[in-house]
């Protein structure tokens, strides 16, 4: 059950960063960009849960670090994806797709 809390904290951190980024951009909501952030947050959450060594019960500080880790992975992934021209990575970009 402790791993579930770690997953939820890391996933929540990634989603909070995605929502704060959208609020800061003052652009209309783009589900494609948010979906990419949600997938990156989910990957970060799973990696945290798999790599987390549960030698003691999970405390509030562990959840805080998982939250920050999920937020950091999404923020870093978003910056890298934006530099390569696809801010919604791992979802395909809109370029080259018929509308």
N, C-alpha and C positions, 0 to 999 in steps of 0.2 A: 504494500500500500504506500510505502514511502516513496517509491519510484513514481507513482502516479502524481503525488504532490510535486515532485521535482519537474515532471513533464508539464503539469498545469502551470507552474510558476514560470518556467522558461517560455512556454507558449504564450502565456499572458504578457510577458515582457516584450516579446516580439510584436504582438498585436498592439500593445500600448504605443510602442515606437512608431508603428505604421500609422496609427490613428493620429498621433501628435504630428507626424510629418505631413499628413494630409491637411490637418487644421492649419499648420504653418504655411502651406503652399497657397492657400486661398483659391484653389482651383476646384472645379466641380469634382464630385466623387468619381473615381475611375476604378471600377470593380476589377479590371485586369491588373492594375498596379497593386491594389490591395490583395488580390488573390496571390500574386507572386510573393508578397510579404508574408502572407499567411502560410504559404508552403515553406518558405525559408524559416519561419518561426517554428513550424512543426518539425522540420529537419533538425534544427538546433535543440528542440525539446527532446527528441528521441536520442540524439547524440549525448546530451547531458545525462539522461536517465541511464543509458547504457554505460557510459563512462564514469558514472558516479559510484564511488565506493561507499557502501553503507556500513561503516564500522560501528556506528552509533545511531540512535534514533535521529531522524531529521528534525532540526530545530529551525527557528525563525531565521537565523543567520544563513543557513543552508538554502532556504527558500529565497531569501533576498539575493544571494549570489546567483542562483539559478535564474531569477527574474532578470538581473543585470546581464547575465550571460546571454539569455535569449534576446534581450534588447540589443546587445552589442553585435551579435551575429547577424541580426536583421539589418541593423544600421550599416554595418560593414558590407554585407552582401548587396544592399541597395546601392551603395556608393560604387562598388565595383561593377555591378550590372549597368548602372547609369553611364559609367565611363565607356563601356562597350556598346552603348546605344540601345540597350533593351532593359529599361527600368523595371519591367514586369517579369524578368527572369525568375523562375524557370518556365514561365508561360511564354509562348511565342509572341513576338511583337506584332503590331498591326501592319507594319510595312510589308508590302508584297502580297497582302491578303485581299481578295476581292470583297467589297462591302456589299 
